[in-house]
Amino acid sequence: MAVYKFKTPISEEEIRKLKVNDVLYITGTMVTARDQAHRRALEHFKQGKALPISLEGLAVFHCGPVMKKEGEKWIPVAAGPTTSTRMDIFEDEFIKNFKVRVIIGKGGMGRRTTEAMAKYGAVYGAFTGGAAVLAAKAIRSVRTVEWFDLGMPEAMWVLEVEEFGPLAIAIDSHGNNLFMEVQKKVEENKQRIYQKLGLSP
Amino acid sequence: METANIVEKVGFNLLKQAVIYLPEDVKHALQKAYAEETSEAGKTQLKAILDNVELAERHQAPICQDTGTIIFYVKAGAGVKNLDKIEETLTKATRRATVEVPLRPNSVNPFTQKNSGDNTGRLIPYINWEIVSGDSIELTVMPKGGGSENVCISGMLVPGEGIKGLKKFVVDAVIRAGAKPCPPNILGIGIGGGADISIKLAKKALLRPLNEPNPDPEIAELEKEIFEAVNMTGIGPMGLGGKTTALGVHIDYAYRHPASYPAAVAFQCWAARRATARINSAGKVEYLTHRMW
């Protein structure tokens, strides 16, 4: 396990250094996107429309934050990750088209995303579910909010973060997927547990 | 006593305590898990959890952005007057907490999908009643997160398989849930009664402090056996691998119909939020879970 601290924009060369179980902290620009923002971004790409911000080399956070407005300024209150598997249907195209280097969320992602990460050079960083204050406190400022018509949780929040983490690298750019490895081990352990409890499989 | 005023104030305070401060027993269990976890990935997650708990306290911010569905448990003394006003009063307390703490609005009409915006709606906040002797009221709040609620299960097991069937039911549920309920979890297991009774017992069992095993030594032994079994799964903190998948297993039961073996598993995330207070007949309030208040 190695600890890395990267600044955005992150290059493909840097991202390829990371292996599963490494820990990453990110400083720079991070953009939130949940189901609706993913869908709209891919529609824009199809229509040849530019996104409000170029995502090349940036981190995308699966998060629907609680923000409060003080005057003209947005202040993050709580900003923990949401379940990433919902974005599995979009993420391979998203990585390919926008050259995002880091996807942040909780619960892991599937084979399609893992393959896209290996092909185009991106990683999945697991942020601790529920650790909403830890996340909010690493956000230095809210640069802007795009697509606010989607609602507060689904909008695209452009955030400036400082040492945002720890992100457990759970999918690297070499085809390794820690959640899938854990699932495989759990299936093996299940037989041992059944035996211990005197159960037939 | 002025039941309504006091209950509203206490209801608000309990909501605020619950979403900001984890109960001591849960904090201790997380600290112990951190000290004993051998997986590096798991340890990193537990460290982030403990850091987050501390930050939430320091900044008076909700531990998790999902401040849950609001559920109350009321133990009302038979001698207490104006019990019919308590539901309305706790609804008011919930509205106030939503604005002032703040809580995330989490109450949605299942037909129109419209969010009420204030954590109230038909039957929400939900109130579980219990009438006891005496003239004091014990109020408990459980703000219940959605991620862990989504993997709760209820089933009708085969009576002939007995406890073995139950053990398999629980282990399989934990494995199927995987990373989804934000482990390490507390598991509430309810047995018997009927489908509705078993799930209700399972959820209520989540309120028992982690350092209190079942008073029945045989059931306490079963709790320990299931606890050890689910921690052998290797799911670990946040599903990233490790030996801490559960912080505790609590069982409660009712007698069952000869032909039925209802069973249920209620999952609670590591942010196992709950708060309790007692209001006596003179209106004196004693906070039982959050004594520093």
Interface residues (C-beta under 8 A of the other chain):
Chain A: M1 N21 V23 G64 P65 V66 K68 V77 A78 A79 G80 T83 K106 G107 G108 A126 F127 T128 G129 G130 A131 A132 V133 L134 A136 K137 P166 A168 A170 L178 F179 E181 V182 Q183 K185 V186 E187 N189 K190 R192 I193 Y194 K196 L197 G198 L199
Chain B: E40 A41 T44 Q45 K47 A48 I49 D51 N52 L55 A56 H59 A61 P62 I63 C64 Q65 D66 P102 R104 G145 G147 K164 K167 K168 V171 I175 G178 A179 K180 C182 E225 A229 M232 T233 G234 I235 G236 P237 M238 G239 L240 G241 C269 W270 A271
